[in-house]
């Protein structure tokens, strides 16, 4: 059954809040102890103050005397030094593409609405696992940020921002993914994960430069929003499309137009898919009518550094 028009084309705060029930018992909450889901695959050993003690080991030339573990040294009769682990913030940053192309959909809801719903569910799941949650919106004239915070209050701040950004987004203002990622880089902290929600059409050379830098320091997953009309051309005929105040009529009676239709959309996404595959970034494709719990399950059930999901 199709959702009401208002919920199909605009983000509704009450719906985002209701997704808390859907997040109950989700895989991220059950996998709280999994190192792959907590703070990235690489741990750092720091010798300094203000970090967590990790272990003691045999003293090696070059170790600082002030970090000697005198108790273990006395007990074992061999010099030992303390190792410390970098304090890493357990958090999730949701980066949402708000470009005009996201405000489109032919099955149940717009891509922009489904992206906000997916972000909300991920926020609730992360919060249930004890993580801090933040968000960033780019495109459509939006440059909003919500700094990571914990608990229900932190999630609600993100959800309100998702609703407000959707309302304020300009249907005629385009922003590249590269510019969005440059802001993402400033907001991310060590140990935080990043989930990017986009249709991939804004990918540019700057994004290709920044993605490897981010992937080298953080767990990243990409949720690619798509619509059935982007995957295959409609039956022959004339169709009216609206983008803000602009109305266009597309004639699919021409066989050449129909055959090139899906290929053009696929090519537009190819740059992002190839980039993610090269970097080992997990990709999940999400349709507007998909069941969120089932669709997003694989994203958090295993390490984010996994093969592409199709």
Residue pairs with C-beta under 8 A, 6 or more apart in sequence:
2 8
2 108
3 108
3 109
6 12
7 15
7 109
7 113
8 105
8 108
8 109
8 110
8 113
9 103
9 105
9 109
9 110
9 113
10 113
10 166
10 167
11 112
11 113
11 116
11 117
11 162
11 163
11 166
11 167
12 163
13 159
13 160
13 163
15 117
16 116
16 117
16 120
16 159
16 162
16 163
17 120
17 156
17 159
19 117
19 120
19 121
19 124
19 292
20 124
20 155
22 121
22 124
22 292
22 293
23 29
23 121
23 124
23 125
23 128
24 128
26 121
26 125
26 128
26 293
26 297
26 300
27 125
27 297
27 300
27 301
28 37
28 125
28 126
28 128
28 129
28 300
29 125
29 128
29 129
31 37
31 129
31 300
31 301
32 38
32 129
32 130
34 303
35 41
36 219
36 302
36 303
36 304
36 305
37 129
37 300
37 303
37 304
38 90
39 88
39 90
39 191
40 88
40 191
40 193
40 217
40 218
40 219
41 219
41 303
41 305
43 85
43 86
44 85
44 86
45 54
45 83
45 84
45 85
45 86
46 84
46 85
46 86
47 63
47 64
47 67
47 82
47 83
47 84
48 84
50 87
51 84
51 85
51 86
51 87
52 84
52 85
52 87
53 82
53 83
53 84
53 85
54 82
54 83
54 84
54 85
55 82
55 83
56 69
56 72
56 80
56 81
56 82
56 83
57 80
57 81
57 83
58 78
58 79
58 80
58 81
59 68
59 73
59 78
59 79
59 80
59 81
60 81
63 81
64 81
67 81
67 82
67 84
68 79
68 80
68 81
68 82
69 80
69 81
69 82
72 80
73 79
73 80
86 190
88 190
88 191
89 132
89 148
89 189
89 190
89 191
89 192
90 130
90 131
90 132
90 191
90 192
91 126
91 131
91 132
91 133
91 134
91 148
91 189
91 191
91 192
91 193
92 122
92 123
92 126
92 131
92 132
92 133
92 134
92 148
92 192
92 193
92 194
92 195
93 133
93 134
93 135
93 136
93 148
93 184
93 187
93 188
93 192
93 193
93 194
93 195
94 119
94 122
94 123
94 133
94 134
94 135
94 136
94 158
94 195
94 197
95 135
95 136
95 137
95 138
95 180
95 181
95 184
95 194
95 195
95 196
95 197
95 198
96 115
96 116
96 119
96 135
96 136
96 137
96 138
96 162
96 165
96 197
96 198
97 115
97 138
97 139
97 177
97 180
97 196
97 197
97 198
97 199
97 202
97 225
98 112
98 137
98 138
98 139
98 140
98 142
98 165
98 166
98 169
99 138
99 139
99 140
99 174
99 175
99 199
99 201
99 202
100 139
100 140
100 169
100 170
100 171
100 172
100 173
100 174
100 243
100 244
101 111
101 199
101 201
101 202
102 110
102 111
102 112
102 115
102 139
102 140
102 198
102 199
102 225
103 110
103 111
103 112
103 140
103 169
103 171
103 243
104 110
104 111
104 112
104 227
104 243
105 111
105 113
105 114
105 227
105 288
106 227
106 228
106 229
106 288
107 227
107 228
107 287
107 288
107 289
108 288
108 289
109 117
109 288
109 289
110 288
111 199
111 225
111 226
111 227
111 288
112 166
112 169
112 225
113 166
113 288
114 225
114 286
114 287
114 288
114 290
115 197
115 198
115 223
115 225
115 286
116 162
116 163
116 166
117 292
118 197
118 223
118 286
118 292
118 295
118 296
119 135
119 158
119 162
119 195
119 197
120 158
120 159
120 162
121 292
121 293
121 296
122 195
122 296
122 299
122 300
123 133
123 135
123 155
123 158
123 159
124 155
125 300
126 132
126 133
127 133
127 150
127 151
127 152
127 154
127 155
130 150
131 150
132 148
132 149
132 150
132 154
133 148
133 149
133 150
133 154
133 155
133 158
134 145
134 146
134 147
134 148
134 149
134 154
134 158
134 187
135 144
135 145
135 146
135 158
135 161
135 162
136 144
136 145
136 146
136 180
136 183
136 184
136 187
137 143
137 144
137 145
137 161
137 162
137 165
138 175
138 177
138 179
138 180
138 183
139 169
139 173
139 174
139 175
139 180
139 202
140 165
140 168
140 169
140 170
140 171
140 173
140 175
141 168
141 169
141 170
141 173
141 175
142 165
142 168
142 169
143 183
144 161
144 164
144 165
145 183
145 187
146 157
146 158
146 161
147 187
148 154
148 189
148 192
149 157
171 243
171 244
171 245
172 244
174 202
175 202
176 202
176 203
176 204
176 206
176 207
177 198
177 202
177 203
177 204
177 206
177 207
177 272
178 204
178 205
178 206
178 207
178 208
178 209
178 210
179 206
180 202
180 207
181 206
181 207
181 210
181 211
181 214
182 206
182 210
184 194
184 196
184 214
185 210
185 213
185 214
188 194
188 214
188 217
188 218
190 217
192 218
193 218
193 219
193 220
193 221
193 304
194 214
194 218
194 219
194 220
194 221
195 220
195 221
195 222
195 223
195 299
196 220
196 221
196 222
196 223
197 222
197 223
197 225
198 222
198 223
198 224
198 225
198 272
199 224
199 225
199 226
199 269
200 224
200 268
200 269
200 271
200 272
200 273
201 268
201 269
203 269
203 271
203 272
203 275
207 272
207 275
208 271
208 275
211 220
211 275
211 276
211 279
211 281
212 279
214 220
215 279
215 280
215 281
219 303
219 304
219 305
220 279
220 281
220 282
220 304
221 281
221 282
221 283
221 284
221 299
221 304
222 272
222 276
222 281
222 282
222 283
222 284
223 283
223 284
223 285
223 286
223 296
223 299
224 269
224 272
224 273
224 283
224 284
224 285
224 286
225 286
225 288
226 269
226 285
226 286
226 287
227 287
227 288
228 287
228 288
230 262
230 265
231 262
231 265
232 261
232 262
233 252
233 257
233 258
233 259
233 261
233 262
234 252
235 252
236 252
236 253
236 258
237 252
237 253
238 249
238 250
238 251
238 252
238 253
239 249
239 250
239 252
240 247
240 248
240 249
240 250
241 247
241 248
241 249
241 250
242 248
250 257
251 257
252 258
252 261
273 283
273 308
275 281
276 282
276 283
276 308
277 283
277 308
280 305
281 304
281 305
282 299
282 303
282 304
282 305
282 306
282 307
282 308
282 309
283 308
283 309
284 295
284 296
284 298
284 299
284 309
285 309
285 310
286 295
286 296
287 295
298 309
299 309
